[in-house]
Amino acid sequence: MPHWFGCRGLCAVYPVNEGCDTSPGMHNFGIGIITLRGRSMKLARKNSGFTMVELIMTMVIIGIIAAVAAPRFFDNNVFQSRGFADQVKASLRYAQKVAIAQHRFVCVAFAVNSITLTQGVSATCGGNLASPTGGTTYSISSNNASITAPVAGNISFDCLGRPRAAGNAAATCATGNIVDVLAANQIVQVQGAPDITIERETGYVH
């Protein structure tokens, strides 16, 4: 007779002729079918896996991700455009801060894929503005991202940091001078990146 370990309740279905105690105390507690062979006990487990519907849905989702997200992830132009947009935003903020700190006008000239900063006593500017890195001129450009200038075209920041239209010598830092002060927020667009807004009253760039 095989050895019985005394595990009460483990003998759920076991023939009498193989030595299983089938007395009333030995009941099936729902833990599986136990087969005793000498001293070994094996728990029969139900095989599990994915259904055909689950596999198909998984393949569909992976296909959608591969078609939509993967091209953008591997497209280096997207990252370069975002990086250039950050440079444009930083340059506009730098122009405003310099105008306030040095009490003069700083003009922003927009080209197809670049911007250049200059300075002067009026909105005509004309003098080179040194870059924060020590360069004698301030200009940034991109090889693969274009810029759409604001509706006002080239702009300038006055001594108070307000945006004005650039190019008018009558716009000065004299008290009360409001020549060419812009009446609406200005939007700068960089290809492949979110719009950059210049607030008309404060010159705040965001």
DRENPA-3360 file (N, C-alpha, C; in nm, 2 decimals, always signed):
BEGIN
1 = MPHWFGCR = +0.09/-0.12/+0.00/+0.00/+0.00/+0.00/+0.09/+0.13/+0.00 ~ +0.07/+0.22/-0.09/+0.15/+0.34/-0.09/+0.14/+0.42/+0.04 ~ +0.25/+0.49/+0.07/+0.25/+0.56/+0.19/+0.16/+0.68/+0.19 ~ +0.08/+0.71/+0.29/+0.00/+0.82/+0.30/+0.06/+0.92/+0.40 ~ +0.07/+1.05/+0.35/+0.13/+1.16/+0.43/+0.04/+1.22/+0.54 ~ -0.08/+1.18/+0.54/-0.17/+1.23/+0.64/-0.22/+1.37/+0.60 ~ -0.21/+1.42/+0.47/-0.26/+1.55/+0.43/-0.41/+1.55/+0.42 ~ -0.48/+1.58/+0.52/-0.63/+1.57/+0.52/-0.69/+1.66/+0.41;
9 = GLCAVYPV = -0.78/+1.60/+0.34/-0.85/+1.67/+0.23/-0.78/+1.67/+0.10 ~ -0.65/+1.62/+0.09/-0.58/+1.62/-0.04/-0.63/+1.51/-0.13 ~ -0.68/+1.40/-0.07/-0.72/+1.28/-0.15/-0.86/+1.31/-0.19 ~ -0.88/+1.37/-0.31/-1.01/+1.40/-0.36/-1.07/+1.29/-0.44 ~ -0.99/+1.25/-0.54/-1.04/+1.14/-0.62/-0.93/+1.03/-0.62 ~ -0.94/+0.92/-0.55/-0.83/+0.82/-0.55/-0.89/+0.69/-0.52 ~ -0.87/+0.59/-0.61/-0.93/+0.46/-0.59/-0.89/+0.39/-0.46 ~ -0.99/+0.32/-0.41/-0.97/+0.25/-0.28/-0.86/+0.14/-0.30;
17 = NEGCDTSP = -0.86/+0.08/-0.42/-0.76/-0.03/-0.43/-0.62/+0.02/-0.45 ~ -0.59/+0.15/-0.46/-0.46/+0.20/-0.46/-0.42/+0.26/-0.33 ~ -0.50/+0.24/-0.23/-0.46/+0.27/-0.09/-0.50/+0.41/-0.04 ~ -0.60/+0.47/-0.11/-0.64/+0.60/-0.06/-0.75/+0.59/+0.05 ~ -0.74/+0.67/+0.15/-0.83/+0.66/+0.26/-0.96/+0.74/+0.21 ~ -1.07/+0.67/+0.19/-1.19/+0.73/+0.14/-1.29/+0.74/+0.25 ~ -1.24/+0.75/+0.37/-1.33/+0.77/+0.48/-1.40/+0.91/+0.47 ~ -1.51/+0.93/+0.54/-1.58/+1.06/+0.53/-1.50/+1.18/+0.56;
25 = GMHNFGIG = -1.39/+1.16/+0.64/-1.31/+1.27/+0.68/-1.22/+1.32/+0.56 ~ -1.21/+1.24/+0.46/-1.13/+1.28/+0.34/-1.22/+1.34/+0.23 ~ -1.23/+1.47/+0.22/-1.32/+1.53/+0.13/-1.24/+1.62/+0.03 ~ -1.30/+1.64/-0.08/-1.24/+1.73/-0.18/-1.26/+1.88/-0.15 ~ -1.16/+1.95/-0.13/-1.17/+2.09/-0.09/-1.15/+2.18/-0.21 ~ -1.16/+2.13/-0.33/-1.15/+2.21/-0.45/-1.01/+2.25/-0.49 ~ -0.91/+2.18/-0.45/-0.77/+2.23/-0.47/-0.71/+2.15/-0.59 ~ -0.79/+2.06/-0.66/-0.73/+1.99/-0.77/-0.74/+1.84/-0.75;
33 = IITLRGRS = -0.70/+1.77/-0.85/-0.70/+1.62/-0.84/-0.56/+1.58/-0.81 ~ -0.54/+1.51/-0.70/-0.41/+1.47/-0.65/-0.39/+1.32/-0.68 ~ -0.28/+1.29/-0.74/-0.25/+1.15/-0.77/-0.12/+1.12/-0.69 ~ -0.13/+1.01/-0.62/-0.02/+0.97/-0.53/+0.05/+0.85/-0.60 ~ +0.18/+0.86/-0.62/+0.26/+0.75/-0.66/+0.37/+0.74/-0.57 ~ +0.36/+0.64/-0.48/+0.47/+0.63/-0.38/+0.47/+0.75/-0.29 ~ +0.58/+0.83/-0.29/+0.59/+0.95/-0.21/+0.57/+1.08/-0.29 ~ +0.54/+1.07/-0.42/+0.52/+1.19/-0.50/+0.38/+1.23/-0.51;
41 = MKLARKNS = +0.35/+1.36/-0.52/+0.22/+1.41/-0.54/+0.22/+1.51/-0.65 ~ +0.14/+1.50/-0.75/+0.13/+1.59/-0.86/+0.00/+1.66/-0.87 ~ +0.00/+1.79/-0.89/-0.12/+1.87/-0.90/-0.15/+1.89/-1.05 ~ -0.27/+1.84/-1.09/-0.30/+1.86/-1.23/-0.35/+2.00/-1.26 ~ -0.28/+2.07/-1.35/-0.32/+2.20/-1.38/-0.38/+2.22/-1.52 ~ -0.47/+2.31/-1.53/-0.53/+2.34/-1.65/-0.44/+2.42/-1.74 ~ -0.42/+2.38/-1.86/-0.34/+2.46/-1.96/-0.42/+2.59/-1.99 ~ -0.34/+2.70/-2.00/-0.41/+2.83/-2.03/-0.33/+2.90/-2.14;
49 = GFTMVELI = -0.39/+3.00/-2.21/-0.32/+3.08/-2.31/-0.42/+3.18/-2.37 ~ -0.37/+3.25/-2.48/-0.45/+3.36/-2.54/-0.55/+3.29/-2.64 ~ -0.67/+3.36/-2.65/-0.76/+3.31/-2.75/-0.73/+3.38/-2.88 ~ -0.79/+3.33/-2.99/-0.76/+3.38/-3.12/-0.80/+3.52/-3.13 ~ -0.91/+3.56/-3.07/-0.95/+3.70/-3.07/-0.85/+3.79/-3.01 ~ -0.80/+3.75/-2.89/-0.70/+3.83/-2.82/-0.57/+3.85/-2.90 ~ -0.53/+3.74/-2.97/-0.41/+3.75/-3.05/-0.43/+3.85/-3.17 ~ -0.55/+3.84/-3.23/-0.58/+3.93/-3.35/-0.58/+4.07/-3.31;
57 = MTMVIIGI = -0.64/+4.10/-3.19/-0.65/+4.24/-3.14/-0.51/+4.29/-3.11 ~ -0.43/+4.21/-3.05/-0.29/+4.25/-3.02/-0.22/+4.28/-3.14 ~ -0.23/+4.20/-3.25/-0.16/+4.23/-3.37/-0.21/+4.36/-3.44 ~ -0.34/+4.38/-3.43/-0.40/+4.51/-3.49/-0.34/+4.63/-3.41 ~ -0.34/+4.63/-3.28/-0.28/+4.74/-3.20/-0.14/+4.76/-3.24 ~ -0.06/+4.66/-3.25/+0.08/+4.67/-3.28/+0.10/+4.73/-3.42 ~ +0.01/+4.69/-3.51/+0.02/+4.74/-3.65/-0.01/+4.89/-3.65 ~ -0.11/+4.94/-3.57/-0.15/+5.08/-3.57/-0.03/+5.16/-3.51;
65 = IAAVAAPR = +0.03/+5.11/-3.40/+0.14/+5.18/-3.34/+0.26/+5.19/-3.44 ~ +0.28/+5.08/-3.51/+0.39/+5.08/-3.61/+0.37/+5.18/-3.72 ~ +0.24/+5.19/-3.76/+0.21/+5.28/-3.88/+0.21/+5.43/-3.84 ~ +0.17/+5.46/-3.71/+0.16/+5.60/-3.67/+0.27/+5.65/-3.59 ~ +0.32/+5.58/-3.49/+0.42/+5.63/-3.40/+0.56/+5.61/-3.45 ~ +0.59/+5.49/-3.51/+0.72/+5.46/-3.55/+0.78/+5.56/-3.65 ~ +0.71/+5.60/-3.75/+0.77/+5.70/-3.84/+0.82/+5.83/-3.78 ~ +0.73/+5.88/-3.68/+0.77/+6.00/-3.61/+0.89/+5.98/-3.52;
73 = FFDNNVFQ = +0.90/+5.86/-3.46/+1.00/+5.83/-3.37/+1.14/+5.83/-3.44 ~ +1.14/+5.78/-3.56/+1.26/+5.76/-3.64/+1.29/+5.88/-3.73 ~ +1.20/+5.98/-3.74/+1.21/+6.10/-3.82/+1.29/+6.20/-3.74 ~ +1.42/+6.22/-3.78/+1.50/+6.31/-3.71/+1.46/+6.46/-3.73 ~ +1.39/+6.49/-3.84/+1.35/+6.62/-3.87/+1.26/+6.68/-3.77 ~ +1.17/+6.59/-3.71/+1.08/+6.64/-3.61/+1.16/+6.69/-3.49 ~ +1.26/+6.62/-3.44/+1.34/+6.66/-3.33/+1.41/+6.79/-3.36 ~ +1.47/+6.80/-3.48/+1.54/+6.92/-3.51/+1.45/+7.04/-3.52;
81 = SRGFADQV = +1.33/+7.02/-3.57/+1.23/+7.13/-3.58/+1.20/+7.18/-3.44 ~ +1.17/+7.09/-3.35/+1.14/+7.13/-3.21/+1.26/+7.20/-3.15 ~ +1.38/+7.15/-3.17/+1.49/+7.21/-3.12/+1.51/+7.36/-3.17 ~ +1.49/+7.37/-3.30/+1.50/+7.51/-3.36/+1.40/+7.60/-3.30 ~ +1.27/+7.55/-3.28/+1.17/+7.63/-3.23/+1.21/+7.68/-3.09 ~ +1.27/+7.59/-3.01/+1.32/+7.63/-2.88/+1.42/+7.74/-2.89 ~ +1.51/+7.74/-2.99/+1.61/+7.84/-3.01/+1.54/+7.97/-3.04 ~ +1.44/+7.97/-3.13/+1.37/+8.09/-3.17/+1.31/+8.16/-3.05;
89 = KASLRYAQ = +1.24/+8.07/-2.97/+1.17/+8.13/-2.85/+1.28/+8.19/-2.75 ~ +1.39/+8.12/-2.73/+1.49/+8.17/-2.64/+1.55/+8.30/-2.70 ~ +1.56/+8.31/-2.83/+1.62/+8.43/-2.89/+1.52/+8.55/-2.87 ~ +1.39/+8.53/-2.89/+1.30/+8.64/-2.87/+1.30/+8.68/-2.72 ~ +1.31/+8.59/-2.63/+1.31/+8.63/-2.49/+1.44/+8.71/-2.46 ~ +1.55/+8.66/-2.52/+1.68/+8.73/-2.50/+1.67/+8.88/-2.55 ~ +1.60/+8.89/-2.67/+1.59/+9.03/-2.73/+1.51/+9.12/-2.64 ~ +1.40/+9.07/-2.58/+1.32/+9.15/-2.49/+1.40/+9.19/-2.36;
97 = KVAIAQHR = +1.47/+9.10/-2.31/+1.55/+9.12/-2.18/+1.66/+9.22/-2.21 ~ +1.73/+9.21/-2.32/+1.83/+9.31/-2.35/+1.78/+9.45/-2.37 ~ +1.66/+9.46/-2.44/+1.60/+9.59/-2.46/+1.56/+9.66/-2.33 ~ +1.52/+9.58/-2.23/+1.48/+9.64/-2.10/+1.61/+9.67/-2.02 ~ +1.70/+9.58/-2.02/+1.83/+9.60/-1.94/+1.91/+9.71/-2.00 ~ +1.92/+9.73/-2.13/+2.01/+9.83/-2.19/+1.93/+9.96/-2.23 ~ +1.80/+9.96/-2.20/+1.71/+10.07/-2.23/+1.73/+10.12/-2.38 ~ +1.71/+10.03/-2.47/+1.72/+10.06/-2.61/+1.63/+9.96/-2.69;
105 = FVCVAFAV = +1.62/+9.98/-2.82/+1.54/+9.89/-2.90/+1.63/+9.77/-2.95 ~ +1.56/+9.66/-2.95/+1.62/+9.54/-3.01/+1.53/+9.49/-3.12 ~ +1.58/+9.48/-3.24/+1.49/+9.44/-3.35/+1.52/+9.29/-3.39 ~ +1.41/+9.23/-3.43/+1.41/+9.09/-3.48/+1.38/+9.09/-3.62 ~ +1.47/+9.04/-3.71/+1.45/+9.03/-3.85/+1.43/+8.88/-3.88 ~ +1.32/+8.85/-3.95/+1.28/+8.71/-3.98/+1.32/+8.69/-4.13 ~ +1.38/+8.57/-4.15/+1.40/+8.52/-4.29/+1.33/+8.39/-4.30 ~ +1.35/+8.32/-4.42/+1.28/+8.20/-4.44/+1.32/+8.09/-4.33;
113 = NSITLTQG = +1.44/+8.08/-4.30/+1.48/+7.98/-4.20/+1.58/+8.03/-4.10 ~ +1.57/+8.17/-4.07/+1.67/+8.22/-3.97/+1.61/+8.35/-3.91 ~ +1.66/+8.39/-3.80/+1.63/+8.52/-3.74/+1.76/+8.59/-3.70 ~ +1.76/+8.72/-3.71/+1.88/+8.80/-3.67/+1.84/+8.91/-3.58 ~ +1.92/+8.94/-3.47/+1.89/+9.04/-3.38/+1.98/+9.16/-3.39 ~ +1.93/+9.28/-3.39/+2.01/+9.40/-3.39/+1.96/+9.50/-3.29 ~ +2.03/+9.60/-3.27/+1.99/+9.70/-3.16/+2.01/+9.84/-3.21 ~ +1.95/+9.94/-3.14/+1.96/+10.08/-3.17/+1.88/+10.16/-3.08;
121 = VSATCGGN = +1.88/+10.30/-3.10/+1.81/+10.39/-3.02/+1.67/+10.41/-3.06 ~ +1.63/+10.35/-3.18/+1.50/+10.36/-3.23/+1.46/+10.23/-3.30 ~ +1.34/+10.22/-3.35/+1.30/+10.09/-3.41/+1.37/+10.06/-3.54 ~ +1.46/+10.14/-3.59/+1.53/+10.11/-3.71/+1.65/+10.02/-3.67 ~ +1.69/+10.02/-3.55/+1.81/+9.94/-3.50/+1.93/+9.97/-3.58 ~ +1.99/+9.86/-3.64/+2.10/+9.88/-3.73/+2.24/+9.84/-3.67 ~ +2.25/+9.84/-3.53/+2.37/+9.80/-3.47/+2.37/+9.65/-3.44 ~ +2.48/+9.58/-3.45/+2.49/+9.44/-3.42/+2.47/+9.42/-3.27;
129 = LASPTGGT = +2.40/+9.31/-3.24/+2.38/+9.27/-3.10/+2.46/+9.15/-3.07 ~ +2.55/+9.15/-2.97/+2.63/+9.04/-2.94/+2.55/+8.93/-2.88 ~ +2.59/+8.81/-2.91/+2.53/+8.69/-2.86/+2.57/+8.65/-2.72 ~ +2.50/+8.57/-2.65/+2.54/+8.53/-2.51/+2.66/+8.45/-2.51 ~ +2.70/+8.39/-2.63/+2.82/+8.31/-2.63/+2.94/+8.39/-2.66 ~ +2.93/+8.52/-2.68/+3.04/+8.60/-2.71/+3.06/+8.64/-2.85 ~ +2.97/+8.60/-2.94/+2.98/+8.64/-3.08/+2.94/+8.78/-3.10 ~ +3.00/+8.84/-3.21/+2.97/+8.99/-3.23/+2.84/+9.01/-3.29;
137 = TYSISSNN = +2.78/+8.91/-3.35/+2.64/+8.92/-3.41/+2.56/+8.81/-3.35 ~ +2.43/+8.83/-3.36/+2.33/+8.73/-3.31/+2.25/+8.68/-3.43 ~ +2.26/+8.56/-3.47/+2.18/+8.50/-3.57/+2.17/+8.35/-3.55 ~ +2.05/+8.30/-3.57/+2.04/+8.15/-3.57/+1.96/+8.11/-3.70 ~ +1.99/+7.99/-3.74/+1.93/+7.94/-3.86/+1.91/+7.79/-3.85 ~ +1.83/+7.73/-3.94/+1.80/+7.59/-3.95/+1.81/+7.54/-4.09 ~ +1.85/+7.42/-4.11/+1.86/+7.37/-4.25/+1.74/+7.30/-4.29 ~ +1.65/+7.26/-4.20/+1.53/+7.19/-4.24/+1.40/+7.24/-4.18;
145 = ASITAPVA = +1.40/+7.35/-4.12/+1.27/+7.41/-4.06/+1.26/+7.55/-4.11 ~ +1.14/+7.58/-4.16/+1.12/+7.72/-4.20/+1.04/+7.80/-4.10 ~ +1.05/+7.93/-4.11/+0.98/+8.02/-4.01/+0.88/+8.11/-4.09 ~ +0.76/+8.12/-4.02/+0.66/+8.21/-4.07/+0.66/+8.33/-3.98 ~ +0.69/+8.45/-4.03/+0.70/+8.57/-3.95/+0.57/+8.61/-3.90 ~ +0.56/+8.69/-3.79/+0.44/+8.74/-3.74/+0.37/+8.83/-3.85 ~ +0.24/+8.86/-3.83/+0.16/+8.94/-3.92/+0.23/+9.08/-3.94 ~ +0.29/+9.13/-3.83/+0.35/+9.26/-3.84/+0.48/+9.26/-3.91;
153 = GNISFDCL = +0.53/+9.14/-3.95/+0.66/+9.13/-4.01/+0.77/+9.14/-3.91 ~ +0.88/+9.20/-3.94/+0.99/+9.22/-3.85/+0.94/+9.31/-3.73 ~ +0.98/+9.27/-3.61/+0.93/+9.34/-3.49/+1.05/+9.39/-3.41 ~ +1.02/+9.48/-3.32/+1.13/+9.53/-3.23/+1.07/+9.53/-3.09 ~ +1.16/+9.52/-2.99/+1.12/+9.54/-2.85/+1.17/+9.67/-2.80 ~ +1.08/+9.75/-2.74/+1.12/+9.88/-2.70/+1.18/+9.88/-2.56 ~ +1.21/+9.99/-2.50/+1.28/+10.00/-2.37/+1.20/+9.94/-2.26 ~ +1.07/+9.93/-2.28/+0.98/+9.86/-2.18/+0.96/+9.72/-2.21;
161 = GRPRAAGN = +1.02/+9.67/-2.31/+1.00/+9.53/-2.35/+0.87/+9.50/-2.43 ~ +0.80/+9.61/-2.47/+0.68/+9.59/-2.56/+0.72/+9.57/-2.70 ~ +0.64/+9.49/-2.77/+0.67/+9.47/-2.91/+0.62/+9.58/-3.00 ~ +0.70/+9.62/-3.09/+0.65/+9.72/-3.19/+0.69/+9.68/-3.33 ~ +0.63/+9.74/-3.43/+0.68/+9.72/-3.57/+0.82/+9.77/-3.58 ~ +0.90/+9.71/-3.66/+1.04/+9.75/-3.67/+1.05/+9.84/-3.80 ~ +1.15/+9.93/-3.80/+1.19/+10.01/-3.91/+1.15/+10.15/-3.91 ~ +1.08/+10.20/-3.81/+1.03/+10.34/-3.80/+1.12/+10.41/-3.71;
169 = AAATCATG = +1.19/+10.51/-3.76/+1.28/+10.59/-3.68/+1.21/+10.68/-3.57 ~ +1.08/+10.70/-3.60/+1.00/+10.78/-3.51/+0.97/+10.71/-3.38 ~ +0.98/+10.58/-3.38/+0.96/+10.50/-3.26/+1.08/+10.50/-3.17 ~ +1.07/+10.57/-3.06/+1.19/+10.59/-2.97/+1.15/+10.55/-2.83 ~ +1.25/+10.56/-2.74/+1.22/+10.54/-2.60/+1.18/+10.66/-2.52 ~ +1.15/+10.77/-2.59/+1.11/+10.89/-2.53/+0.98/+10.86/-2.45 ~ +0.96/+10.93/-2.34/+0.84/+10.91/-2.25/+0.72/+10.94/-2.33 ~ +0.62/+10.86/-2.33/+0.50/+10.88/-2.40/+0.50/+10.84/-2.54;
177 = NIVDVLAA = +0.61/+10.80/-2.60/+0.62/+10.76/-2.74/+0.56/+10.62/-2.76 ~ +0.45/+10.61/-2.83/+0.39/+10.48/-2.86/+0.37/+10.45/-3.01 ~ +0.46/+10.51/-3.09/+0.46/+10.49/-3.23/+0.48/+10.34/-3.26 ~ +0.39/+10.29/-3.35/+0.39/+10.15/-3.40/+0.39/+10.05/-3.29 ~ +0.33/+10.08/-3.17/+0.30/+9.98/-3.07/+0.20/+9.88/-3.13 ~ +0.22/+9.76/-3.12/+0.13/+9.66/-3.18/+0.00/+9.65/-3.11 ~ -0.10/+9.63/-3.18/-0.24/+9.62/-3.12/-0.29/+9.48/-3.10 ~ -0.21/+9.38/-3.14/-0.25/+9.24/-3.13/-0.13/+9.15/-3.10;
185 = NQIVQVQG = -0.16/+9.04/-3.03/-0.05/+8.94/-3.01/+0.01/+8.90/-3.14 ~ +0.14/+8.87/-3.14/+0.21/+8.83/-3.26/+0.24/+8.68/-3.25 ~ +0.22/+8.60/-3.36/+0.24/+8.46/-3.37/+0.36/+8.43/-3.46 ~ +0.46/+8.36/-3.41/+0.57/+8.31/-3.49/+0.56/+8.16/-3.51 ~ +0.56/+8.12/-3.63/+0.55/+7.97/-3.66/+0.68/+7.91/-3.71 ~ +0.71/+7.80/-3.65/+0.83/+7.72/-3.69/+0.77/+7.59/-3.74 ~ +0.81/+7.55/-3.86/+0.76/+7.43/-3.92/+0.78/+7.31/-3.83 ~ +0.67/+7.24/-3.81/+0.68/+7.12/-3.73/+0.68/+7.14/-3.58;
193 = APDITIER = +0.65/+7.26/-3.53/+0.66/+7.29/-3.39/+0.54/+7.37/-3.35 ~ +0.50/+7.37/-3.22/+0.39/+7.46/-3.18/+0.42/+7.61/-3.20 ~ +0.31/+7.69/-3.21/+0.33/+7.83/-3.24/+0.39/+7.90/-3.12 ~ +0.46/+8.01/-3.15/+0.52/+8.09/-3.04/+0.45/+8.22/-3.04 ~ +0.40/+8.26/-2.92/+0.32/+8.38/-2.91/+0.40/+8.49/-2.84 ~ +0.39/+8.62/-2.89/+0.44/+8.74/-2.83/+0.33/+8.82/-2.78 ~ +0.31/+8.84/-2.65/+0.20/+8.92/-2.60/+0.22/+9.07/-2.63 ~ +0.12/+9.13/-2.68/+0.13/+9.27/-2.73/+0.15/+9.37/-2.62;
201 = ETGYVH = +0.10/+9.35/-2.49/+0.12/+9.45/-2.39/+0.25/+9.44/-2.31 ~ +0.29/+9.31/-2.29/+0.41/+9.29/-2.20/+0.53/+9.24/-2.28 ~ +0.51/+9.19/-2.40/+0.62/+9.13/-2.48/+0.66/+8.99/-2.43 ~ +0.58/+8.94/-2.34/+0.61/+8.80/-2.29/+0.60/+8.70/-2.41 ~ +0.71/+8.62/-2.41/+0.72/+8.52/-2.52/+0.69/+8.38/-2.46 ~ +0.60/+8.31/-2.53/+0.57/+8.17/-2.48/+0.51/+8.09/-2.60;
% end
